[in-house]
Amino acid sequence: MRRVLVTPLDWGLGHATRCIPVIRLLLKNSCTVYIAGSGDSLLLLQKEFPQLTTFNLPAYKPVYPAGGSMIFKMVMQLPRFSRVIRDEHRFTEEIVTRERIDIVISDNRYGCWSSIAKSIFITHQSNILMPKRFGWLSPFVRRANHRMMRRFSQCWIPDRPGDESIAGDLIRFGSFDHTIVHRYIGPLSRFIPSGKRTKEYDLLCIFSGPEPQRTILENIVVQQVNKINVRTLIVRGLPGSIKDVELGTHAEVVSFMNSEALQEAIESSSAILARSGFSTVMDLTRLGGHVIFVPTPGQTEQEYLAQRLLQKGIAYSASQSTFDLVKALHETQRLKGFTPQPEDNDLLEQAVTSILQA
């Protein structure tokens, strides 16, 4: 029986949610699974898998700018991020030794690798996109990213190669260092389409991501929801909240939903408003629906994915600074939307079988 440690990044909830199908498959294969993480990301997995042993890792706690340059804000936090990477590596080695861990699966935590256990790195950003005016930095950023990835035994990419790819340029390797063993494991989603057709809500708003941008978008949308007559459900994306709070709106508001409840809400809504994080895109690709994406300002990954899906005529993309809910609701219904996709974990199952049998 293999003993596996899973460690998702605490940068929003997406890294944790896409670890759910991985953990389910490990449990199905009779593995003893441990989870290590921090913040709301860890809380989410504790709610999903209350029977599993969990450990606390140092928290990244990224802070996004309320305005101004995202790059500058991230650069100012690099010394703290570097300390967290060093500390989480030390904690990982301690857990591996104490719990006799055979395999570590890290979702974008660069320090969660072990010198004595097979270490897997999950990422959809082998190519980290830079803003246009900082494009000259791209080769240096890519080289640093690959240098840290080389510490792991393998790199798993939660997507398909070629034309079927969701991530597009985010996983284009270019001069990728071929000493890094990598494989595609297919899109990861915790959801399985139920075929539900009844629509209980006109709009579902799913807020997530680091502050203060999560709250900024929430405030913008709530003010506009209050001006129109739409049946709205707001999911604040705060698993650590003790109780739901009043937002001064006629919309139904909840702080957090587990996977089952959130899937039901998505399938019961005529339109979904969310950030265009990669994990959210994978979930909505799986369940289908008409979607309004509002990328986090300055987050190049989200801006790229939202624009890519708009160009394909699948989902509407709107800027946060000029967001117009009435226009967004109208425009998203003119697009074809996502078509529900059946569960297909063949690539993931092959990858898991490979490491368990190695």
Secondary structure, 3 states (H helix, E strand, C coil): CCEEEEEECCCCCHHHHCHHHHHHHHHHCCCEEEEEECHHHHHHHHHHCCCCEEEECCCCCCCCCCCCCHHHHHHHHHHHHHHHHHHHHHHHHHHHHHHCCCEEEEECCCCCCCCCCEEEEECCCCCCCCCHHHHHHHHHHHHHHHHHHCCCCEEEECCCCHHHCCCHHHHCCCCCCCCCCEEECCCCCCCCCCCCCCCCECEEEECCCCCCHHHHHHHHHHHHHCCCCCCEEEECCCCCCCCCCCCCCCCEEECCCCHHHHHHHHHCECEEEECCCHHHHHHHHHHCEEEEECCCCCCHHHHHHHHHHHHCCCCEECCCCCCCHHHHHHHHHHCCCECCCCCCCHHHHHHHHHHHHC
